[in-house]
Amino acid sequence: MKLRELKKKLLLKTINIKSELISKYADQRDKITSLVDMLIVKIHNLREHTLSDFIFTIYNISKEFPEFEELIKIVMSYEKNTS
């Protein structure tokens, strides 16, 4: 898997998670939207040398919204394919 494919998968999954979370936690819509917007910018700017920062960000966000752990799984599959 190439980096651009990883970014595409991450973007699609992030958008799906956003919809899922907003339907589940409608009262936290603004917070969810802010977090997803931040993740989308990080995904857009993602490079090989920023992967660890991205994983750390997902890890922190997933403490509050475990649904984001799916993104870590996607990154892990990318890492397996590139090493």
PyMOL Python script that loads the backbone (N, CA, C, O; Angstrom):
from pymol import cmd

cmd.read_pdbstr("""\
ATOM      1  N   MET A   1       0.848  -1.173   0.000  1.00  0.00           N
ATOM      2  CA  MET A   1       0.000   0.000   0.000  1.00  0.00           C
ATOM      3  C   MET A   1       0.894   1.237   0.000  1.00  0.00           C
ATOM      4  O   MET A   1       1.857   1.323   0.762  1.00  0.00           O
ATOM      5  N   LYS A   2       0.570   2.162  -0.840  1.00  0.00           N
ATOM      6  CA  LYS A   2       1.320   3.413  -0.917  1.00  0.00           C
ATOM      7  C   LYS A   2       0.721   4.437   0.038  1.00  0.00           C
ATOM      8  O   LYS A   2      -0.406   4.287   0.510  1.00  0.00           O
ATOM      9  N   LEU A   3       1.487   5.463   0.306  1.00  0.00           N
ATOM     10  CA  LEU A   3       1.048   6.496   1.242  1.00  0.00           C
ATOM     11  C   LEU A   3      -0.261   7.147   0.789  1.00  0.00           C
ATOM     12  O   LEU A   3      -1.129   7.420   1.617  1.00  0.00           O
ATOM     13  N   ARG A   4      -0.409   7.392  -0.486  1.00  0.00           N
ATOM     14  CA  ARG A   4      -1.653   8.030  -0.962  1.00  0.00           C
ATOM     15  C   ARG A   4      -2.867   7.117  -0.743  1.00  0.00           C
ATOM     16  O   ARG A   4      -3.971   7.597  -0.489  1.00  0.00           O
ATOM     17  N   GLU A   5      -2.656   5.801  -0.844  1.00  0.00           N
ATOM     18  CA  GLU A   5      -3.739   4.855  -0.571  1.00  0.00           C
ATOM     19  C   GLU A   5      -4.083   4.849   0.918  1.00  0.00           C
ATOM     20  O   GLU A   5      -5.251   4.765   1.298  1.00  0.00           O
ATOM     21  N   LEU A   6      -3.057   4.939   1.744  1.00  0.00           N
ATOM     22  CA  LEU A   6      -3.276   5.029   3.182  1.00  0.00           C
ATOM     23  C   LEU A   6      -4.102   6.277   3.502  1.00  0.00           C
ATOM     24  O   LEU A   6      -5.067   6.214   4.263  1.00  0.00           O
ATOM     25  N   LYS A   7      -3.720   7.385   2.927  1.00  0.00           N
ATOM     26  CA  LYS A   7      -4.441   8.640   3.179  1.00  0.00           C
ATOM     27  C   LYS A   7      -5.904   8.532   2.744  1.00  0.00           C
ATOM     28  O   LYS A   7      -6.800   9.006   3.443  1.00  0.00           O
ATOM     29  N   LYS A   8      -6.134   7.925   1.619  1.00  0.00           N
ATOM     30  CA  LYS A   8      -7.508   7.762   1.123  1.00  0.00           C
ATOM     31  C   LYS A   8      -8.322   6.895   2.087  1.00  0.00           C
ATOM     32  O   LYS A   8      -9.455   7.239   2.423  1.00  0.00           O
ATOM     33  N   LYS A   9      -7.756   5.784   2.529  1.00  0.00           N
ATOM     34  CA  LYS A   9      -8.454   4.909   3.472  1.00  0.00           C
ATOM     35  C   LYS A   9      -8.738   5.629   4.788  1.00  0.00           C
ATOM     36  O   LYS A   9      -9.828   5.519   5.349  1.00  0.00           O
ATOM     37  N   LEU A  10      -7.738   6.366   5.269  1.00  0.00           N
ATOM     38  CA  LEU A  10      -7.916   7.092   6.523  1.00  0.00           C
ATOM     39  C   LEU A  10      -8.990   8.169   6.407  1.00  0.00           C
ATOM     40  O   LEU A  10      -9.802   8.341   7.315  1.00  0.00           O
ATOM     41  N   LEU A  11      -8.992   8.882   5.305  1.00  0.00           N
ATOM     42  CA  LEU A  11     -10.011   9.926   5.105  1.00  0.00           C
ATOM     43  C   LEU A  11     -11.409   9.331   5.079  1.00  0.00           C
ATOM     44  O   LEU A  11     -12.315   9.830   5.747  1.00  0.00           O
ATOM     45  N   LEU A  12     -11.582   8.272   4.312  1.00  0.00           N
ATOM     46  CA  LEU A  12     -12.901   7.643   4.215  1.00  0.00           C
ATOM     47  C   LEU A  12     -13.365   7.113   5.566  1.00  0.00           C
ATOM     48  O   LEU A  12     -14.518   7.306   5.952  1.00  0.00           O
ATOM     49  N   LYS A  13     -12.475   6.452   6.275  1.00  0.00           N
ATOM     50  CA  LYS A  13     -12.837   5.898   7.583  1.00  0.00           C
ATOM     51  C   LYS A  13     -13.144   7.017   8.579  1.00  0.00           C
ATOM     52  O   LYS A  13     -14.073   6.894   9.377  1.00  0.00           O
ATOM     53  N   THR A  14     -12.384   8.089   8.539  1.00  0.00           N
ATOM     54  CA  THR A  14     -12.611   9.214   9.441  1.00  0.00           C
ATOM     55  C   THR A  14     -13.982   9.840   9.200  1.00  0.00           C
ATOM     56  O   THR A  14     -14.689  10.176  10.150  1.00  0.00           O
ATOM     57  N   ILE A  15     -14.348   9.993   7.959  1.00  0.00           N
ATOM     58  CA  ILE A  15     -15.664  10.556   7.622  1.00  0.00           C
ATOM     59  C   ILE A  15     -16.772   9.613   8.087  1.00  0.00           C
ATOM     60  O   ILE A  15     -17.798  10.069   8.593  1.00  0.00           O
ATOM     61  N   ASN A  16     -16.577   8.320   7.922  1.00  0.00           N
ATOM     62  CA  ASN A  16     -17.569   7.339   8.407  1.00  0.00           C
ATOM     63  C   ASN A  16     -17.697   7.379   9.924  1.00  0.00           C
ATOM     64  O   ASN A  16     -18.801   7.333  10.467  1.00  0.00           O
ATOM     65  N   ILE A  17     -16.567   7.464  10.595  1.00  0.00           N
ATOM     66  CA  ILE A  17     -16.582   7.528  12.061  1.00  0.00           C
ATOM     67  C   ILE A  17     -17.289   8.796  12.523  1.00  0.00           C
ATOM     68  O   ILE A  17     -18.044   8.771  13.495  1.00  0.00           O
ATOM     69  N   LYS A  18     -17.045   9.897  11.832  1.00  0.00           N
ATOM     70  CA  LYS A  18     -17.704  11.159  12.195  1.00  0.00           C
ATOM     71  C   LYS A  18     -19.231  10.992  12.166  1.00  0.00           C
ATOM     72  O   LYS A  18     -19.919  11.377  13.112  1.00  0.00           O
ATOM     73  N   SER A  19     -19.743  10.430  11.100  1.00  0.00           N
ATOM     74  CA  SER A  19     -21.190  10.221  10.985  1.00  0.00           C
ATOM     75  C   SER A  19     -21.707   9.328  12.102  1.00  0.00           C
ATOM     76  O   SER A  19     -22.745   9.598  12.707  1.00  0.00           O
ATOM     77  N   GLU A  20     -20.971   8.273  12.361  1.00  0.00           N
ATOM     78  CA  GLU A  20     -21.345   7.329  13.416  1.00  0.00           C
ATOM     79  C   GLU A  20     -21.380   8.021  14.785  1.00  0.00           C
ATOM     80  O   GLU A  20     -22.323   7.848  15.557  1.00  0.00           O
ATOM     81  N   LEU A  21     -20.344   8.799  15.067  1.00  0.00           N
ATOM     82  CA  LEU A  21     -20.259   9.465  16.365  1.00  0.00           C
ATOM     83  C   LEU A  21     -21.327  10.537  16.540  1.00  0.00           C
ATOM     84  O   LEU A  21     -21.905  10.671  17.619  1.00  0.00           O
ATOM     85  N   ILE A  22     -21.588  11.292  15.492  1.00  0.00           N
ATOM     86  CA  ILE A  22     -22.601  12.347  15.595  1.00  0.00           C
ATOM     87  C   ILE A  22     -23.981  11.750  15.833  1.00  0.00           C
ATOM     88  O   ILE A  22     -24.782  12.310  16.581  1.00  0.00           O
ATOM     89  N   SER A  23     -24.260  10.616  15.200  1.00  0.00           N
ATOM     90  CA  SER A  23     -25.559   9.991  15.448  1.00  0.00           C
ATOM     91  C   SER A  23     -25.632   9.403  16.856  1.00  0.00           C
ATOM     92  O   SER A  23     -26.706   9.343  17.454  1.00  0.00           O
ATOM     93  N   LYS A  24     -24.495   8.972  17.378  1.00  0.00           N
ATOM     94  CA  LYS A  24     -24.435   8.373  18.712  1.00  0.00           C
ATOM     95  C   LYS A  24     -24.404   9.428  19.823  1.00  0.00           C
ATOM     96  O   LYS A  24     -25.054   9.277  20.858  1.00  0.00           O
ATOM     97  N   TYR A  25     -23.640  10.492  19.592  1.00  0.00           N
ATOM     98  CA  TYR A  25     -23.441  11.540  20.600  1.00  0.00           C
ATOM     99  C   TYR A  25     -23.803  12.906  20.018  1.00  0.00           C
ATOM    100  O   TYR A  25     -22.935  13.762  19.849  1.00  0.00           O
ATOM    101  N   ALA A  26     -25.066  13.104  19.718  1.00  0.00           N
ATOM    102  CA  ALA A  26     -25.519  14.346  19.080  1.00  0.00           C
ATOM    103  C   ALA A  26     -25.186  15.582  19.916  1.00  0.00           C
ATOM    104  O   ALA A  26     -24.956  16.659  19.366  1.00  0.00           O
ATOM    105  N   ASP A  27     -25.160  15.433  21.228  1.00  0.00           N
ATOM    106  CA  ASP A  27     -24.862  16.565  22.105  1.00  0.00           C
ATOM    107  C   ASP A  27     -23.399  17.010  22.036  1.00  0.00           C
ATOM    108  O   ASP A  27     -23.063  18.093  22.515  1.00  0.00           O
ATOM    109  N   GLN A  28     -22.524  16.185  21.444  1.00  0.00           N
ATOM    110  CA  GLN A  28     -21.102  16.520  21.321  1.00  0.00           C
ATOM    111  C   GLN A  28     -20.700  16.800  19.872  1.00  0.00           C
ATOM    112  O   GLN A  28     -19.535  16.657  19.500  1.00  0.00           O
ATOM    113  N   ARG A  29     -21.658  17.190  19.081  1.00  0.00           N
ATOM    114  CA  ARG A  29     -21.441  17.423  17.649  1.00  0.00           C
ATOM    115  C   ARG A  29     -20.269  18.372  17.364  1.00  0.00           C
ATOM    116  O   ARG A  29     -19.430  18.078  16.512  1.00  0.00           O
ATOM    117  N   ASP A  30     -20.207  19.493  18.064  1.00  0.00           N
ATOM    118  CA  ASP A  30     -19.143  20.470  17.824  1.00  0.00           C
ATOM    119  C   ASP A  30     -17.767  19.903  18.138  1.00  0.00           C
ATOM    120  O   ASP A  30     -16.816  20.114  17.386  1.00  0.00           O
ATOM    121  N   LYS A  31     -17.665  19.187  19.246  1.00  0.00           N
ATOM    122  CA  LYS A  31     -16.384  18.592  19.631  1.00  0.00           C
ATOM    123  C   LYS A  31     -15.948  17.543  18.606  1.00  0.00           C
ATOM    124  O   LYS A  31     -14.787  17.508  18.196  1.00  0.00           O
ATOM    125  N   ILE A  32     -16.881  16.700  18.201  1.00  0.00           N
ATOM    126  CA  ILE A  32     -16.579  15.661  17.216  1.00  0.00           C
ATOM    127  C   ILE A  32     -16.148  16.288  15.898  1.00  0.00           C
ATOM    128  O   ILE A  32     -15.178  15.848  15.281  1.00  0.00           O
ATOM    129  N   THR A  33     -16.868  17.309  15.474  1.00  0.00           N
ATOM    130  CA  THR A  33     -16.534  17.995  14.224  1.00  0.00           C
ATOM    131  C   THR A  33     -15.145  18.611  14.294  1.00  0.00           C
ATOM    132  O   THR A  33     -14.383  18.531  13.331  1.00  0.00           O
ATOM    133  N   SER A  34     -14.809  19.224  15.420  1.00  0.00           N
ATOM    134  CA  SER A  34     -13.478  19.820  15.581  1.00  0.00           C
ATOM    135  C   SER A  34     -12.376  18.765  15.523  1.00  0.00           C
ATOM    136  O   SER A  34     -11.355  18.958  14.863  1.00  0.00           O
ATOM    137  N   LEU A  35     -12.591  17.657  16.213  1.00  0.00           N
ATOM    138  CA  LEU A  35     -11.593  16.585  16.203  1.00  0.00           C
ATOM    139  C   LEU A  35     -11.414  16.005  14.806  1.00  0.00           C
ATOM    140  O   LEU A  35     -10.291  15.762  14.363  1.00  0.00           O
ATOM    141  N   VAL A  36     -12.516  15.788  14.126  1.00  0.00           N
ATOM    142  CA  VAL A  36     -12.441  15.221  12.773  1.00  0.00           C
ATOM    143  C   VAL A  36     -11.774  16.212  11.817  1.00  0.00           C
ATOM    144  O   VAL A  36     -10.970  15.811  10.975  1.00  0.00           O
ATOM    145  N   ASP A  37     -12.097  17.480  11.938  1.00  0.00           N
ATOM    146  CA  ASP A  37     -11.439  18.484  11.091  1.00  0.00           C
ATOM    147  C   ASP A  37      -9.930  18.480  11.312  1.00  0.00           C
ATOM    148  O   ASP A  37      -9.160  18.567  10.355  1.00  0.00           O
ATOM    149  N   MET A  38      -9.509  18.381  12.568  1.00  0.00           N
ATOM    150  CA  MET A  38      -8.084  18.326  12.882  1.00  0.00           C
ATOM    151  C   MET A  38      -7.452  17.074  12.269  1.00  0.00           C
ATOM    152  O   MET A  38      -6.365  17.140  11.694  1.00  0.00           O
ATOM    153  N   LEU A  39      -8.135  15.940  12.395  1.00  0.00           N
ATOM    154  CA  LEU A  39      -7.606  14.697  11.817  1.00  0.00           C
ATOM    155  C   LEU A  39      -7.505  14.770  10.303  1.00  0.00           C
ATOM    156  O   LEU A  39      -6.543  14.275   9.716  1.00  0.00           O
ATOM    157  N   ILE A  40      -8.486  15.381   9.676  1.00  0.00           N
ATOM    158  CA  ILE A  40      -8.461  15.492   8.209  1.00  0.00           C
ATOM    159  C   ILE A  40      -7.269  16.317   7.754  1.00  0.00           C
ATOM    160  O   ILE A  40      -6.631  15.983   6.755  1.00  0.00           O
ATOM    161  N   VAL A  41      -6.963  17.380   8.466  1.00  0.00           N
ATOM    162  CA  VAL A  41      -5.780  18.186   8.129  1.00  0.00           C
ATOM    163  C   VAL A  41      -4.516  17.359   8.337  1.00  0.00           C
ATOM    164  O   VAL A  41      -3.608  17.390   7.506  1.00  0.00           O
ATOM    165  N   LYS A  42      -4.453  16.620   9.444  1.00  0.00           N
ATOM    166  CA  LYS A  42      -3.278  15.772   9.701  1.00  0.00           C
ATOM    167  C   LYS A  42      -3.128  14.685   8.634  1.00  0.00           C
ATOM    168  O   LYS A  42      -2.016  14.375   8.208  1.00  0.00           O
ATOM    169  N   ILE A  43      -4.243  14.116   8.212  1.00  0.00           N
ATOM    170  CA  ILE A  43      -4.182  13.094   7.159  1.00  0.00           C
ATOM    171  C   ILE A  43      -3.706  13.715   5.848  1.00  0.00           C
ATOM    172  O   ILE A  43      -2.876  13.139   5.144  1.00  0.00           O
ATOM    173  N   HIS A  44      -4.227  14.874   5.534  1.00  0.00           N
ATOM    174  CA  HIS A  44      -3.820  15.559   4.301  1.00  0.00           C
ATOM    175  C   HIS A  44      -2.308  15.827   4.296  1.00  0.00           C
ATOM    176  O   HIS A  44      -1.652  15.693   3.263  1.00  0.00           O
ATOM    177  N   ASN A  45      -1.770  16.202   5.446  1.00  0.00           N
ATOM    178  CA  ASN A  45      -0.344  16.537   5.554  1.00  0.00           C
ATOM    179  C   ASN A  45       0.526  15.339   5.928  1.00  0.00           C
ATOM    180  O   ASN A  45       1.726  15.492   6.156  1.00  0.00           O
ATOM    181  N   LEU A  46      -0.056  14.179   5.990  1.00  0.00           N
ATOM    182  CA  LEU A  46       0.652  12.980   6.437  1.00  0.00           C
ATOM    183  C   LEU A  46       1.804  12.609   5.501  1.00  0.00           C
ATOM    184  O   LEU A  46       1.658  12.555   4.280  1.00  0.00           O
ATOM    185  N   ARG A  47       2.948  12.356   6.124  1.00  0.00           N
ATOM    186  CA  ARG A  47       4.141  11.892   5.418  1.00  0.00           C
ATOM    187  C   ARG A  47       4.735  10.755   6.247  1.00  0.00           C
ATOM    188  O   ARG A  47       4.331  10.535   7.389  1.00  0.00           O
ATOM    189  N   GLU A  48       5.667  10.057   5.687  1.00  0.00           N
ATOM    190  CA  GLU A  48       6.296   8.945   6.411  1.00  0.00           C
ATOM    191  C   GLU A  48       6.845   9.405   7.766  1.00  0.00           C
ATOM    192  O   GLU A  48       6.673   8.721   8.775  1.00  0.00           O
ATOM    193  N   HIS A  49       7.495  10.547   7.781  1.00  0.00           N
ATOM    194  CA  HIS A  49       8.122  11.004   9.027  1.00  0.00           C
ATOM    195  C   HIS A  49       7.126  11.600  10.030  1.00  0.00           C
ATOM    196  O   HIS A  49       7.516  11.905  11.157  1.00  0.00           O
ATOM    197  N   THR A  50       5.847  11.775   9.653  1.00  0.00           N
ATOM    198  CA  THR A  50       4.851  12.295  10.592  1.00  0.00           C
ATOM    199  C   THR A  50       3.885  11.208  11.068  1.00  0.00           C
ATOM    200  O   THR A  50       2.945  11.492  11.809  1.00  0.00           O
ATOM    201  N   LEU A  51       4.114   9.987  10.649  1.00  0.00           N
ATOM    202  CA  LEU A  51       3.224   8.889  11.041  1.00  0.00           C
ATOM    203  C   LEU A  51       3.145   8.698  12.554  1.00  0.00           C
ATOM    204  O   LEU A  51       2.060   8.477  13.092  1.00  0.00           O
ATOM    205  N   SER A  52       4.272   8.779  13.236  1.00  0.00           N
ATOM    206  CA  SER A  52       4.247   8.572  14.687  1.00  0.00           C
ATOM    207  C   SER A  52       3.438   9.665  15.387  1.00  0.00           C
ATOM    208  O   SER A  52       2.720   9.380  16.345  1.00  0.00           O
ATOM    209  N   ASP A  53       3.543  10.884  14.932  1.00  0.00           N
ATOM    210  CA  ASP A  53       2.739  11.972  15.495  1.00  0.00           C
ATOM    211  C   ASP A  53       1.256  11.722  15.247  1.00  0.00           C
ATOM    212  O   ASP A  53       0.431  11.960  16.130  1.00  0.00           O
ATOM    213  N   PHE A  54       0.916  11.251  14.068  1.00  0.00           N
ATOM    214  CA  PHE A  54      -0.469  10.954  13.730  1.00  0.00           C
ATOM    215  C   PHE A  54      -1.014   9.835  14.620  1.00  0.00           C
ATOM    216  O   PHE A  54      -2.138   9.926  15.114  1.00  0.00           O
ATOM    217  N   ILE A  55      -0.231   8.794  14.822  1.00  0.00           N
ATOM    218  CA  ILE A  55      -0.648   7.679  15.677  1.00  0.00           C
ATOM    219  C   ILE A  55      -0.864   8.170  17.114  1.00  0.00           C
ATOM    220  O   ILE A  55      -1.834   7.790  17.770  1.00  0.00           O
ATOM    221  N   PHE A  56       0.041   9.007  17.587  1.00  0.00           N
ATOM    222  CA  PHE A  56      -0.092   9.560  18.934  1.00  0.00           C
ATOM    223  C   PHE A  56      -1.379  10.386  19.055  1.00  0.00           C
ATOM    224  O   PHE A  56      -2.068  10.308  20.073  1.00  0.00           O
ATOM    225  N   THR A  57      -1.697  11.155  18.051  1.00  0.00           N
ATOM    226  CA  THR A  57      -2.927  11.952  18.046  1.00  0.00           C
ATOM    227  C   THR A  57      -4.156  11.044  18.101  1.00  0.00           C
ATOM    228  O   THR A  57      -5.074  11.276  18.887  1.00  0.00           O
ATOM    229  N   ILE A  58      -4.163  10.017  17.268  1.00  0.00           N
ATOM    230  CA  ILE A  58      -5.294   9.078  17.268  1.00  0.00           C
ATOM    231  C   ILE A  58      -5.415   8.397  18.635  1.00  0.00           C
ATOM    232  O   ILE A  58      -6.514   8.245  19.167  1.00  0.00           O
ATOM    233  N   TYR A  59      -4.300   8.000  19.179  1.00  0.00           N
ATOM    234  CA  TYR A  59      -4.297   7.354  20.490  1.00  0.00           C
ATOM    235  C   TYR A  59      -4.969   8.247  21.534  1.00  0.00           C
ATOM    236  O   TYR A  59      -5.799   7.777  22.312  1.00  0.00           O
ATOM    237  N   ASN A  60      -4.617   9.514  21.550  1.00  0.00           N
ATOM    238  CA  ASN A  60      -5.197  10.443  22.521  1.00  0.00           C
ATOM    239  C   ASN A  60      -6.685  10.667  22.283  1.00  0.00           C
ATOM    240  O   ASN A  60      -7.469  10.703  23.232  1.00  0.00           O
ATOM    241  N   ILE A  61      -7.072  10.815  21.034  1.00  0.00           N
ATOM    242  CA  ILE A  61      -8.485  11.025  20.719  1.00  0.00           C
ATOM    243  C   ILE A  61      -9.302   9.783  21.064  1.00  0.00           C
ATOM    244  O   ILE A  61     -10.439   9.893  21.523  1.00  0.00           O
ATOM    245  N   SER A  62      -8.733   8.619  20.846  1.00  0.00           N
ATOM    246  CA  SER A  62      -9.474   7.381  21.079  1.00  0.00           C
ATOM    247  C   SER A  62      -9.710   7.100  22.561  1.00  0.00           C
ATOM    248  O   SER A  62     -10.500   6.219  22.900  1.00  0.00           O
ATOM    249  N   LYS A  63      -9.051   7.820  23.429  1.00  0.00           N
ATOM    250  CA  LYS A  63      -9.339   7.690  24.855  1.00  0.00           C
ATOM    251  C   LYS A  63     -10.765   8.146  25.143  1.00  0.00           C
ATOM    252  O   LYS A  63     -11.451   7.583  25.997  1.00  0.00           O
ATOM    253  N   GLU A  64     -11.199   9.169  24.421  1.00  0.00           N
ATOM    254  CA  GLU A  64     -12.556   9.669  24.601  1.00  0.00           C
ATOM    255  C   GLU A  64     -13.559   9.009  23.654  1.00  0.00           C
ATOM    256  O   GLU A  64     -14.697   8.725  24.026  1.00  0.00           O
ATOM    257  N   PHE A  65     -13.106   8.774  22.418  1.00  0.00           N
ATOM    258  CA  PHE A  65     -13.959   8.152  21.404  1.00  0.00           C
ATOM    259  C   PHE A  65     -13.235   6.925  20.848  1.00  0.00           C
ATOM    260  O   PHE A  65     -12.487   7.043  19.877  1.00  0.00           O
ATOM    261  N   PRO A  66     -13.444   5.757  21.441  1.00  0.00           N
ATOM    262  CA  PRO A  66     -12.727   4.543  21.029  1.00  0.00           C
ATOM    263  C   PRO A  66     -12.931   4.161  19.565  1.00  0.00           C
ATOM    264  O   PRO A  66     -12.147   3.390  19.013  1.00  0.00           O
ATOM    265  N   GLU A  67     -13.953   4.681  18.947  1.00  0.00           N
ATOM    266  CA  GLU A  67     -14.206   4.378  17.531  1.00  0.00           C
ATOM    267  C   GLU A  67     -13.018   4.760  16.644  1.00  0.00           C
ATOM    268  O   GLU A  67     -12.823   4.173  15.579  1.00  0.00           O
ATOM    269  N   PHE A  68     -12.233   5.732  17.077  1.00  0.00           N
ATOM    270  CA  PHE A  68     -11.083   6.164  16.283  1.00  0.00           C
ATOM    271  C   PHE A  68      -9.941   5.154  16.272  1.00  0.00           C
ATOM    272  O   PHE A  68      -9.010   5.288  15.478  1.00  0.00           O
ATOM    273  N   GLU A  69      -9.998   4.148  17.140  1.00  0.00           N
ATOM    274  CA  GLU A  69      -8.968   3.108  17.144  1.00  0.00           C
ATOM    275  C   GLU A  69      -8.896   2.376  15.810  1.00  0.00           C
ATOM    276  O   GLU A  69      -7.863   1.795  15.476  1.00  0.00           O
ATOM    277  N   GLU A  70      -9.972   2.400  15.056  1.00  0.00           N
ATOM    278  CA  GLU A  70      -9.983   1.793  13.716  1.00  0.00           C
ATOM    279  C   GLU A  70      -8.903   2.413  12.824  1.00  0.00           C
ATOM    280  O   GLU A  70      -8.338   1.736  11.964  1.00  0.00           O
ATOM    281  N   LEU A  71      -8.624   3.688  13.030  1.00  0.00           N
ATOM    282  CA  LEU A  71      -7.597   4.359  12.225  1.00  0.00           C
ATOM    283  C   LEU A  71      -6.217   3.801  12.529  1.00  0.00           C
ATOM    284  O   LEU A  71      -5.378   3.694  11.635  1.00  0.00           O
ATOM    285  N   ILE A  72      -5.978   3.449  13.777  1.00  0.00           N
ATOM    286  CA  ILE A  72      -4.685   2.861  14.147  1.00  0.00           C
ATOM    287  C   ILE A  72      -4.503   1.520  13.435  1.00  0.00           C
ATOM    288  O   ILE A  72      -3.408   1.196  12.975  1.00  0.00           O
ATOM    289  N   LYS A  73      -5.578   0.751  13.349  1.00  0.00           N
ATOM    290  CA  LYS A  73      -5.506  -0.537  12.646  1.00  0.00           C
ATOM    291  C   LYS A  73      -5.138  -0.339  11.175  1.00  0.00           C
ATOM    292  O   LYS A  73      -4.373  -1.124  10.615  1.00  0.00           O
ATOM    293  N   ILE A  74      -5.674   0.692  10.560  1.00  0.00           N
ATOM    294  CA  ILE A  74      -5.352   0.977   9.154  1.00  0.00           C
ATOM    295  C   ILE A  74      -3.875   1.329   9.014  1.00  0.00           C
ATOM    296  O   ILE A  74      -3.206   0.859   8.094  1.00  0.00           O
ATOM    297  N   VAL A  75      -3.371   2.150   9.922  1.00  0.00           N
ATOM    298  CA  VAL A  75      -1.954   2.530   9.882  1.00  0.00           C
ATOM    299  C   VAL A  75      -1.074   1.307  10.129  1.00  0.00           C
ATOM    300  O   VAL A  75      -0.032   1.153   9.492  1.00  0.00           O
ATOM    301  N   MET A  76      -1.484   0.450  11.038  1.00  0.00           N
ATOM    302  CA  MET A  76      -0.705  -0.764  11.317  1.00  0.00           C
ATOM    303  C   MET A  76      -0.618  -1.664  10.090  1.00  0.00           C
ATOM    304  O   MET A  76       0.433  -2.245   9.818  1.00  0.00           O
ATOM    305  N   SER A  77      -1.709  -1.781   9.356  1.00  0.00           N
ATOM    306  CA  SER A  77      -1.658  -2.607   8.137  1.00  0.00           C
ATOM    307  C   SER A  77      -0.747  -1.974   7.102  1.00  0.00           C
ATOM    308  O   SER A  77      -0.075  -2.678   6.348  1.00  0.00           O
ATOM    309  N   TYR A  78      -0.721  -0.664   7.062  1.00  0.00           N
ATOM    310  CA  TYR A  78       0.199   0.038   6.153  1.00  0.00           C
ATOM    311  C   TYR A  78       1.647  -0.255   6.560  1.00  0.00           C
ATOM    312  O   TYR A  78       2.490  -0.550   5.713  1.00  0.00           O
ATOM    313  N   GLU A  79       1.920  -0.172   7.844  1.00  0.00           N
ATOM    314  CA  GLU A  79       3.281  -0.416   8.347  1.00  0.00           C
ATOM    315  C   GLU A  79       3.735  -1.839   8.034  1.00  0.00           C
ATOM    316  O   GLU A  79       4.892  -2.049   7.670  1.00  0.00           O
ATOM    317  N   LYS A  80       2.853  -2.804   8.170  1.00  0.00           N
ATOM    318  CA  LYS A  80       3.200  -4.196   7.863  1.00  0.00           C
ATOM    319  C   LYS A  80       3.576  -4.359   6.398  1.00  0.00           C
ATOM    320  O   LYS A  80       4.486  -5.113   6.055  1.00  0.00           O
ATOM    321  N   ASN A  81       2.858  -3.638   5.538  1.00  0.00           N
ATOM    322  CA  ASN A  81       3.113  -3.756   4.108  1.00  0.00           C
ATOM    323  C   ASN A  81       4.362  -3.019   3.642  1.00  0.00           C
ATOM    324  O   ASN A  81       4.911  -3.336   2.587  1.00  0.00           O
ATOM    325  N   THR A  82       4.808  -2.053   4.407  1.00  0.00           N
ATOM    326  CA  THR A  82       5.981  -1.276   3.980  1.00  0.00           C
ATOM    327  C   THR A  82       7.277  -1.755   4.617  1.00  0.00           C
ATOM    328  O   THR A  82       8.363  -1.372   4.180  1.00  0.00           O
ATOM    329  N   SER A  83       7.173  -2.587   5.643  1.00  0.00           N
ATOM    330  CA  SER A  83       8.403  -3.025   6.288  1.00  0.00           C
ATOM    331  C   SER A  83       8.886  -4.358   5.772  1.00  0.00           C
ATOM    332  O   SER A  83       9.916  -4.859   6.224  1.00  0.00           O
TER     333      SER A  83
END
""", "prot")
cmd.dss("prot")
cmd.show_as("cartoon", "prot")
cmd.util.cbc("prot")
cmd.orient("prot")
